[in-house]
Amino acid sequence: MTTFQLDQNVNRKTLARRCFAEGRAVAKRFPVEWKMYDKGFKDPQLLPIVMAGNRPLVTNDRRIASDYADIIPTANPGIIIVGYPLGHICPLRRGEIEKIIWDFKSRFPIWDSVTWSNSVVEITPEWVEVSHIDLGILNLDERIDYSDGWAEKLENHLKINANKRLP
């Protein structure tokens, strides 16, 4: 069973409980001890810890990989970004992250058996974008619209990225 790490932006009890109830994955909530920092636990503090582990990070921070590619190792547990595409007129409201996740999981039933390692995956209601970090640079693999064959394309990119090794 895959364990995912929720960051402070998607640290929802309902999300973690529902994942646990499904019995297909565990969503670890943002650790309480990380909340004790006076000015919050910032990405430069979070990423080295999470990227050294084996849990893909789930966030709604679409800029986390581009802003901090230089501290994300090429070999990493993966980053999953959930949200609306850029230019969407409404901000994410409570419960919408969960809805996007559940919709994606229903469209991609093997979500819990693929490896997210070495991939940066952005999930929106309209498309999925797969990238990877290579020596401190974020590289776009493909933006995939939800059309015929999209799941196979996503699975293929995840497999390719999971097999990437340091040069």
N, C-alpha and C positions, 0 to 999 in steps of 0.2 A: 504494500500500500504506500503510495507516494505521500509525503508530508510537504505541505506548502507553508511558507512563512509569510504572514500578513504584515505589512508595514503599518505605521501609525495612521496612514490615510485610509486604509481599508480595514481597520481593526474593529470589525463588527462581530459582536457575540452571536447574532443570528446567522451570519455566514459560517462561522466556525461550527456552530451546533448543527446546522443543516448538512454541512459536509460530513461531520462525524456520523450523523443519523443515516446518511446514504451508505456508509460503510465502504466507500471506494477510495477515500482520501482523508487525510487529516489536515486541517487548516490551523496552524499554530498562531495564536494571537500575539500581538506585539507585547514583548515581556514587560511586566510592570516595572522592573528595575531600570529599564531604559527610559522610562517616563520621568525619572527623578532628576534629569539634567535641568539646570536652571533655565536655559534658553531652548529647551527641547533637544531631542536626539536628531541631529542633522544627517543628511545623506552621507557626507564624508566620514562620519563616525559609524553609520549603519552598514554601509557597503562592504568594508573590509571584513567585518564580522560575518555577515550573511554569505558573502561570496566565498569565504573560506570553508563554509559548511556544505551540506548536501541538499538543502531545501530551496527549491525555486522561490524567489521573492515575488509576491503579488502586491501590486501598487496601482494607484491611479495617476501617478506622477509621470506623465508622458515624456518629460525631459530628463529623467534620471539617468538613462543610458547615454544620451548625447552629452549631457553636462558633465558626467563623471566617467566617461569611457576610459580615461587615463588611470583610474584606480580600480576598474573592473578587470579582473584577469581574463585572458583568452579562454582558459578552462575555468568554467564557473557553473553553478547549479541552475542558472537560468533566471530570467526576469520576465514576468508576465504583467503587462500594463493593460488595465481595463478602463475604458471610458468611451466618450463620444469622439468622433473625428474632429480635427481642428476645424474651426469655423462653424461648429454647431452653435446654434443661437441660445441654447439653454445650458446652464451649468448642471453638473451631476447633482441630483437630489438624493436624499436618504433612500436607500433601497434600490436605486437604479444600478449600482455596481453589481449587486446580487442578481438583478434581472438580466443584465448583460452576460454575467457568468453562466446562469442557468440556461439561457438561450444558446450560448456557445456549446455548453456541455450536451444539450439535446441534439445539436447539429453535428457534433464531433464526438460520437459515443466512445471512442477509444482514448479520450483525453487523459484517462488515469493510467493508461498502459504505455503511453509514449514517454520518451525522455525529453525533458525540457532543457537539458544540459547544454551550455554554450550558446543558447538562443535567447534573443530578446524578442518577445512576441507581444505585439499590441493587438488587443481584441476590441473591436467596436461592433455596433449593430450592423454595419454595412460591409466590413472587410476585416481581414486579419493581415498583419504585416509581420514578416519574419526578418530579423537581422541577426548579426553576430558581432562580437568584439574581436578584433584581431590586432594584438599588440597596441592596445590603447586607442584604437579607432573603431567607431561604430560603422558597420557596413550593412547596407540594405540588401537582403537577398531577394525578397519579392513582396509586393502587396497583392493579396489574393482576395478578390471579390467572392462572395458566397454564390457561386454558380457551379455548373456541372464540373466535377473533378476537383473542386477546391480542397476537399479533405485529403485527397491523395497527394496534392501538391504540398499541403502543410506538413503531412506526415513525412514526405520525402525531405523537405528542408530540415525538419527536426532531426531526422536520422543523419543527414549530412553534417549538420552542426555538432551533433553529439559525438561524431567521430573525428572532429577537428582536434588536433594536438598541437602543442607548442612546437615551433620549428626547431 
